[in-house]
């Protein structure tokens, strides 16, 4: 299956605009995601287990989130906190991505996937922000978001990312010093460039990949609760920002559609 014509057109259009200095805003990504097609997520029982089924558009969206998380996984592997063996809880992004892939490939049932999302990984991530920098934390968190979107599908994901619901989600503040730095986050919202959509996996990964963070681990977490704590604003790296979006639009999205078609065919054969 080739990339849908509108998706291909939008990818080329947005990349050219980014190269010309335009901002890749949240509403642009929403338009791109909606061009994926119709969402249809169900749960069916087979062999006494509940399985999550998706449309091809849902699968493409889920695979895109997984590929995006894999892009920044090396950051966590280099700078993250080593995990101790624990059967009940985990914050390891590679383990989250194994479950996410299993959901889309129908090798992990709905009960296990939802249990891992809501308990094992959710509670496992609790408190980790105290031990890593903000950018490193996002390199882990985007894997959790990928698992969530693999379960919920495209339509639910768009509700999370939609800027109209921005004020209903937790607000995460990043301090930027210059207009050029503030421009870096305009991709997250057309309302205010310092707010990031809670579940906008692309922007979370972008910041992990392209932002310069010289703060000590945990400093960003403490400043949320103590305004007297000094926090050095993150710095934008324009070449890295372009590198990320070029990869995302020209490699990640076509690969996500390829994987979606493969997993859809495997599910039909199974």
SULHU-V38631 format. One record per helix or strand. SS is the DSSP state (alpha for helix, beta for strand). FROM is the first residue (numbers start at 1). LEN is the number of residues. If there is no record, write none. Layout:
BEGIN
ss:SS from:FROM len:LEN
ss:SS from:FROM len:LEN
END
This chain:
BEGIN
ss:alpha from:5 len:15
ss:alpha from:26 len:9
ss:beta from:42 len:5
ss:beta from:49 len:5
ss:alpha from:56 len:24
ss:alpha from:93 len:12
ss:alpha from:110 len:16
ss:alpha from:128 len:3
ss:alpha from:134 len:28
ss:alpha from:163 len:6
ss:beta from:173 len:1
ss:alpha from:179 len:6
ss:beta from:195 len:1
ss:alpha from:201 len:10
ss:beta from:211 len:2
ss:alpha from:219 len:7
ss:beta from:235 len:2
ss:alpha from:238 len:32
END
